[in-house]
């Protein structure tokens, strides 16, 4: 294998692949990535027990085909540290030579046969459906933040994907809040339900940076496979699915909220972030007092201070209400809604609040009891 | 069987069962009588565990011969005459039943010579039968000799323990009484051995220290408090001299040694977090309170009393101790083990104990004790304190926590310990213990201003627990509310968690397992009237779970915050489990090790 490649493009591909490679491994070969030159394409592949990933590296000049299996961290560090625009990678037996203008690195690699391999996209799967990268990205970012980081309830450590006809719904919850995002998809089976772990979604979220790219999603052998882009340089990510039952979430979404507020998302976000400055670990909540045309946010951290922030409302329907929320739960959602205006629906201080962006995003968040 | 009025001897024997359960009670009654008679010296002898002989000799006023028979009669006393007097009892005894009761179960001889009188008189009694006073010779004062105690009540006699045990009780008793009466000299001879010899002293502190043991001088802090209608004076031991039993805890109310659960609780509360569970701090407290606000006539043995305002007493005791402890730097200093290269250990403290940690308390307030104990004119530096800082300690009335410099550098060791330079040397901090302590104080302060904040759940989280835990839910319910758990029993073995303290969530503590631990703990405690101590325990658990662990890498910001806030937290020196959070290696100790001293 011999290939001249654009260093920046290689760094990007290696960084993505590196996020899949396990950091602490029992055998060195598990910490390796496979670099393959074939059919005029250079691809980087990495895998761990759960996720497999193949990414094409653009802007390359392939002089000789072949596959190299080298430690991910060392190669990434070297490619990052060099300052040249292009680098030459050359494989000699199992040694990968990296040439820059003024430097030469030899990286001792492994026999490519030891690479476990990554799953290819199941071209012919009947359950394959497609959407734009923009839609997938929005689905991921609007739900991923709400997953349960702790692993006690396994099913909610991932994001539920639920396809009904041309609608794909992503749902995530950590028991205190629930995020539901809806996007349009084409093709595939009428009904699909599976739970995708959070980690590969984070990787996927970085891979869908071209909004116009076409994304294909299929399931095979209890894995979900995502292909971003088309043709030979498409990136493919495969992941095991989370087993278990996602809790019934429909009942959690309240239907009888009688107070409705409309906000500029940016303005509310700023106000909540400022109020959050004077909260601490024991007194997390921010008090929100809604009255006609006005929201008064207040917070209090004992021995530190107090904050009061006023926000003008675009509109308010219903009786005045005072309710407390963990500000992080609001700001995290406001950061990802990607819409100029949002609506918040409330009922009572001890009942959930609902944040909505049209029909595409619903976010239910439980209050805190302020004392 | 027809109803008959009991003969007076039998009445006395029954009463004796209440007052004189065992020889130590006899000694107590007699010594108290001696004190009430204005004795300046009391000599006690006991033989055969008190069964063969108890003798108490005092140099008090004495009893005139014509009153000797009356002294042995029931409900005859010189101490009170009317109900009004009973309201404000200022003497130790007053019920007028002790001598009669004792006389009814022993062979007793009472010899007395009134101060300034020409001759002594003696009266003897056997099994309640009182003889006539006869003139005899003897010094001024009164001598009581009790022989063959309980010889006519075999049941009582059978319940007595071994001679050694009975003697230990007597010794304990004399020491306790002696603490409250420094102006009176005491001696106690058990068989042929003199076990207590306490000369009369002017300084009450000196007496207490002599009884507790002179070697503890440096570890005893003075308590001086006035408020809530109580004056409290006493000595509080540093956590390092807490013992395995509560033997070194003595509480006196108006000079009377008492046992009171509320006061003991206040004491535990004050030391909570400083002393490991199962250890008992050394505390001697004298409470002075208007006699009209205490009822001492609750029990014949007078060890139980009733306060008119128990809550105020509880609060005063707790506050007095807490204030004393908070005023002093309780960071134990670490002596490095191995041979001492210096010119002998300072101040003749004896050999350096390898790796033992001892707290050094404030030295300033101890001047008087040390003088009283005839310490060297220029006391050598106390443990771990350089001569210079000792001097400055003497100047300041209260020794505050030594400050850590502003531009402090922190050395992290094995992601477990932090080494920091401070004014006295090197401070070694256990990061988990310190953080836990900090969280605990934070939570405690927070919970005083209202229940912890509850984050509600979308869907209740169900946990399965055992039957005992379900039962504990009922007792613990008010406490769970306060710590921010919204939980309820919804099945024979199921608890639904509807909301949890947002504090736990933000510290990534899983609420389910935590609540299960709390319930298991509650089940272990059984039903309690007062959840306050439980609350502290549970806050401990919370703090422990939430705190950084040994092995967690702290970033610079977290470290800085931990160190900066160390000084804010009251009594920071021990984690809530009572383990130390910090140790100090003093410059003096290092100097000694390097042969510079």
Boltz contact constraints between the chains, C-beta under 6 A:
constraints:
  - contact:
      token1: [A, 150]
      token2: [B, 510]
      max_distance: 6.0
  - contact:
      token1: [A, 152]
      token2: [B, 510]
      max_distance: 6.0
  - contact:
      token1: [A, 175]
      token2: [B, 457]
      max_distance: 6.0
  - contact:
      token1: [A, 175]
      token2: [B, 458]
      max_distance: 6.0
  - contact:
      token1: [A, 176]
      token2: [B, 455]
      max_distance: 6.0
  - contact:
      token1: [A, 178]
      token2: [B, 458]
      max_distance: 6.0
  - contact:
      token1: [A, 252]
      token2: [B, 458]
      max_distance: 6.0
  - contact:
      token1: [A, 281]
      token2: [B, 503]
      max_distance: 6.0
  - contact:
      token1: [A, 281]
      token2: [B, 506]
      max_distance: 6.0
  - contact:
      token1: [A, 282]
      token2: [B, 446]
      max_distance: 6.0
  - contact:
      token1: [A, 282]
      token2: [B, 503]
      max_distance: 6.0
  - contact:
      token1: [A, 283]
      token2: [B, 453]
      max_distance: 6.0
  - contact:
      token1: [A, 284]
      token2: [B, 502]
      max_distance: 6.0
  - contact:
      token1: [A, 285]
      token2: [B, 453]
      max_distance: 6.0
  - contact:
      token1: [A, 366]
      token2: [B, 456]
      max_distance: 6.0
  - contact:
      token1: [A, 366]
      token2: [B, 458]
      max_distance: 6.0
  - contact:
      token1: [A, 367]
      token2: [B, 456]
      max_distance: 6.0
  - contact:
      token1: [A, 368]
      token2: [B, 453]
      max_distance: 6.0
  - contact:
      token1: [A, 368]
      token2: [B, 455]
      max_distance: 6.0
  - contact:
      token1: [A, 368]
      token2: [B, 502]
      max_distance: 6.0
  - contact:
      token1: [A, 369]
      token2: [B, 454]
      max_distance: 6.0
  - contact:
      token1: [A, 371]
      token2: [B, 450]
      max_distance: 6.0
  - contact:
      token1: [A, 371]
      token2: [B, 451]
      max_distance: 6.0
